[in-house]
């Protein structure tokens, strides 16, 4: 980390990303593990606050843990703001760019605009949203869901991490008062639009030979928790014919999920987390919990796929004399970004292709309340949520310049030529 007393604001995406490249490295999984309220995520939040302060932005953290860095107009009126930003948390063992690239690019875009002598006639803000990945408390885009009222505050307060700690307990231990989380319509009324820059999560731009794309939509997706209950017992004394083993049922169900999803064109279904209880090597589990991620462009297909998964799971569990409970943890319908804002971005960034994405984002949550859009920066590997995620240095700088051009146009300023 750098000291504001010894170094001026870094003005390249590469430099900013290098600044934080050691924070949250995961020696076990590889990549980065930066769950919300962890030491790594807290350090990154402090880094952002420092960087925003160097740029003369007015920085504050709201009751939902969202950091806002404001570049105010001469009048200081915060209304109809142009907002950009992303998140700093990660999935376990995630890539370097998912989230932080959008934050670093926003800071550099401010540098670029200031170097052009821009004086905003409408306010500009950078937002950093907490728990976008949902890797600790199971609900993706938790900060933006709280802000918009999409998530009940009582439900949020009672969410638990893998160690059984509630969101309320962890938030309080980190200086946030959980009594005051929830819909913040005062802040929402200050926002005019939101443009989120993000690393491409899939392979598209490398084949098109383009460094930056404009987002068109986000596939509908959700997370479900499925629990298989059986009879815990001793691994050495329980005959195979006498077992009610939920692990066997869970294995069948996971294979069934893959096979069921394969029957639906463009569907994606994933079991990314499995937790046996109690989890001993010489113990037949009494329960197995699994978390399922399901996505499809059409919400009715997502619903049909999930229903099929549930019904098939009940049959497979019964075959092993086990039972199933099933419930939704989060659900986001397909989001089509504002067409007017998308058209503006196409005019400001001629030549940039338009693409959809299968990954969820805070821009998708905010889309129900304000016009939103996304920019994607080329990922030549096509891999994300993994250490193999990549953005070339030149593409990172090109993305920040594209974001600056977009923000300049949306702020009513002339775009960059050359």
Secondary structure as UniProt FT lines:
FT   TURN            4..6
FT   HELIX           13..19
FT   TURN            20..24
FT   TURN            27..29
FT   TURN            36..37
FT   HELIX           39..54
FT   TURN            55..56
FT   STRAND          58..61
FT   TURN            63..64
FT   STRAND          67..71
FT   TURN            74..75
FT   STRAND          81..87
FT   TURN            92..93
FT   TURN            98..99
FT   HELIX           100..115
FT   TURN            116..117
FT   STRAND          124..129
FT   TURN            135..137
FT   TURN            140..141
FT   HELIX           142..148
FT   HELIX           153..158
FT   TURN            162..163
FT   HELIX           167..173
FT   TURN            174..175
FT   HELIX           178..180
FT   HELIX           185..190
FT   STRAND          191..199
FT   HELIX           205..208
FT   STRAND          212..218
FT   STRAND          220..229
FT   STRAND          233..234
FT   TURN            235..237
FT   HELIX           240..242
FT   HELIX           246..261
FT   TURN            262..263
FT   TURN            265..266
FT   STRAND          268..277
FT   TURN            281..282
FT   STRAND          283..284
FT   STRAND          287..296
FT   HELIX           299..319
FT   TURN            320..321
FT   STRAND          323..332
FT   STRAND          335..336
FT   HELIX           339..348
FT   TURN            350..351
FT   STRAND          353..357
FT   HELIX           362..366
FT   TURN            367..369
FT   STRAND          371..377
FT   TURN            380..381
FT   TURN            387..388
FT   HELIX           393..410
FT   TURN            411..412
//
